[in-house]
Amino acid sequence: MRQETRDRMGALDVQRIRKDFPVLERQVYGKSLVYLDNAATSQKPRQVIDALVRYYETYNANIHRAVHALGEEATAAYEEAREKVARFINAPSTESVIFTRNTTESINLVAYAWGRANVGAGDEIILTQMEHHSNLVPWQLLAQEKGASIRYIEITPEGTLELGNLSGMFSPRTKLLALPHVSNSLGTINPAAEIVGEAKRRGVTTLVDGAQATPHMPVDVQAVGADFYAFSSHKMLGPTGVGVLYGRRELLDEMPPFLGGGEMIRKVTFEGATWNDLPWKFEAGTPNIADAIAFGAAIDYLEALGMENVRRHEIEVTAYALDRLRTLDDITMYGPDDPEKRGGVVSFNFGDLHPHDVGTILDRHGVAIRAGHHCTQPLMRCLGVSGTARASFYVYNTQEEVEVLVEGLQAARDFFK
Ligand SMILES: Cc1ncc(COP(=O)(O)O)c(C=O)c1O
């Protein structure tokens, strides 16, 4: 069966989708680009690029305080993007959707505004061994400053979380539990709602790092149940420079501001200030207007595809990749075997080749992957490696591209033989 026909029969019409992504037409070292670094950042469809250009060409203006037409149009488009985000993740209201720069800033916002007010000496924080540095370093900084400590949920040899002793990890001093919804290094999909539920029953505040979940599967923040949920636009077809912090309204209301300045205030005197309503209380200064609006266009695009279809497509491509990579001698793959239990991320090591060498040879074949520790150095230590090669898939990737990856790996082995 020809590739094109096979993809049309799948969950997505991949050949039609590919036409929306101008960058996929380019060549690298004379070879067609095979972009498999989607966990780092996704490519952008024409619709998102057009939304950016339209804003700058036709209604560029600052928002919220303008009394002219352009300012009103920009404000409406920016707030409409927030409504799209709220609908996409099933947030109960737009007030609990805060625009930040990225997942990292969303988590730091919580660590500073909520953490400094609620975590003290002797308190405990629970994280996992598969944290991205973004959901680890902010809590280490907080713990060091306050004299708190961190406990880590361990990983199993299969690359899932060891939950057998979860209840034993809590103590009366546990203040926060944070975890990744999907691991960027292992691909593991964690049972976030179940783990959050355990924490909630004990009155522990929860944060889920959704950076690798919202791009790839339907996410309902109310069903997950976490107090905070963080993610980035740039990994889900949108521009860089915009992230989201979803927060439970009551907590956001109680929290002091993160950054001070314009927009986040209601009234300022020489003696002090009072704060704006949510969500603007946490959006100090001129926000990233253009990119937030274009993020709204990315959400439109994903909704038109249907997140269930996005998920099914990724399972298909990932299952195919796992099967094909397994045929190579000397390959070690990390994370669950079952594609239903993982996102579209495949981390591996190949013989005794250094992941960077693997990445460099693949690059010469036009294949872009990532090599290194993937901002999860402690996890790499648990795996007993300094790094891995990582191929990560998205809506425009095909089985044919997986074949190019496999050919490139065979070439890498021959090169270093
Ligand atoms: C699981 C996870 N968390 C957090 C981040 C950080 O995202 P950003 O760099 O957009 O802040 C990433 C990015 O790779 C990630 O994969």
The ligand as a MOL file (V3000), in Angstrom:
LIG
                    3D

  0  0  0     0  0            999 V3000
M  V30 BEGIN CTAB
M  V30 COUNTS 16 16 0 0 0
M  V30 BEGIN ATOM
M  V30 1 C 7.5740 18.2780 30.2290 0
M  V30 2 C 8.0700 19.6700 29.9640 0
M  V30 3 N 7.9240 20.6070 30.9070 0
M  V30 4 C 8.3340 21.8660 30.7370 0
M  V30 5 C 8.9380 22.2560 29.5770 0
M  V30 6 C 9.3840 23.6720 29.4300 0
M  V30 7 O 8.6730 24.3060 28.4180 0
M  V30 8 P 9.0910 25.7860 28.0030 0
M  V30 9 O 10.5060 25.7150 27.5670 0
M  V30 10 O 8.1490 26.1170 26.8880 0
M  V30 11 O 8.9140 26.6360 29.1980 0
M  V30 12 C 9.1390 21.3260 28.5620 0
M  V30 13 C 9.8430 21.7040 27.3210 0
M  V30 14 O 10.5000 20.9140 26.6870 0
M  V30 15 C 8.6830 20.0120 28.7600 0
M  V30 16 O 8.8410 19.0760 27.8150 0
M  V30 END ATOM
M  V30 BEGIN BOND
M  V30 1 1 1 2
M  V30 2 1 2 3
M  V30 3 2 2 15
M  V30 4 2 3 4
M  V30 5 1 4 5
M  V30 6 1 5 6
M  V30 7 2 5 12
M  V30 8 1 6 7
M  V30 9 1 7 8
M  V30 10 2 8 9
M  V30 11 1 8 10
M  V30 12 1 8 11
M  V30 13 1 12 13
M  V30 14 1 12 15
M  V30 15 2 13 14
M  V30 16 1 15 16
M  V30 END BOND
M  V30 END CTAB
M  END
